[in-house]
């Protein structure tokens, strides 16, 4: 039985709230490490986005994604 995305997001948010209560953000070193991790994650996300966009533009991909009629059905191109 899989959890819905809403429940998964709620669990992640509540878990991170509990973790953030235990992290000593008063320490400047810890605060700067957390800022660096946040910055690195955003750079990684932007890099993946631009890499994917580059691959799509290189193939001149104008095809629209086809949604399967049945769940877990593979689409042959």
C-alpha positions as CSV (number, residue, x, y, z in Angstrom):
1,X,0.0,0.0,0.0
2,X,1.5,3.3,-1.1
3,X,1.1,6.6,0.6
4,X,-0.4,9.5,-1.2
5,X,2.0,12.3,-2.1
6,X,0.1,14.6,0.3
7,X,0.7,12.3,3.2
8,X,4.3,11.8,2.2
9,X,4.9,15.6,2.1
10,X,3.2,16.0,5.5
11,X,5.5,13.3,7.0
12,X,8.6,15.0,5.5
13,X,7.6,18.4,6.8
14,X,6.7,17.2,10.3
15,X,10.0,15.2,10.4
16,X,12.1,18.2,9.3
17,X,10.4,20.4,11.9
18,X,11.5,18.0,14.6
19,X,15.0,17.9,13.2
20,X,15.2,21.7,13.0
21,X,14.3,21.9,16.7
22,X,17.4,19.9,17.6
23,X,19.9,21.7,15.3
24,X,21.7,24.5,17.2
25,X,21.2,27.4,14.8
26,X,22.7,29.8,17.3
27,X,26.1,28.5,16.4
28,X,27.4,30.5,13.3
29,X,29.3,27.5,11.9
30,X,26.2,25.3,11.9
31,X,24.1,28.1,10.4
32,X,26.7,28.6,7.6
33,X,26.8,24.9,6.9
34,X,23.0,24.7,6.6
35,X,23.1,27.7,4.3
36,X,25.8,26.1,2.2
37,X,23.7,22.9,1.9
38,X,20.7,24.9,0.9
39,X,22.7,26.8,-1.7
40,X,24.2,23.6,-3.1
41,X,20.8,21.9,-3.4
42,X,19.4,24.8,-5.3
43,X,22.5,24.8,-7.6
44,X,22.0,21.1,-8.2
45,X,18.3,21.5,-9.0
46,X,19.1,24.4,-11.4
47,X,21.8,22.3,-13.0
48,X,19.5,19.3,-13.6
49,X,16.9,21.6,-15.0
50,X,19.2,23.2,-17.5
51,X,20.8,19.9,-18.4
52,X,17.4,18.4,-19.2
53,X,16.4,21.5,-21.1
54,X,19.6,21.3,-23.1
55,X,19.0,17.6,-24.0
56,X,15.4,18.4,-25.1
57,X,16.5,21.4,-27.2
58,X,19.3,19.4,-28.8
59,X,16.8,16.8,-30.0
60,X,14.3,19.5,-30.9
61,X,11.8,17.5,-29.0
62,X,8.3,18.7,-29.7
63,X,6.5,15.5,-28.9
64,X,3.9,15.7,-26.3
65,X,4.1,13.1,-23.5
66,X,1.6,10.2,-23.9
67,X,-0.2,9.2,-20.8
68,X,-1.0,5.4,-20.5
69,X,-4.6,4.4,-20.4
70,X,-4.0,1.8,-17.7
71,X,-1.8,2.3,-14.7
72,X,1.7,0.8,-15.0
73,X,1.3,0.3,-18.7
74,X,4.4,0.9,-20.8
75,X,4.2,3.1,-23.9
76,X,6.1,1.9,-26.9
77,X,7.4,4.8,-29.1
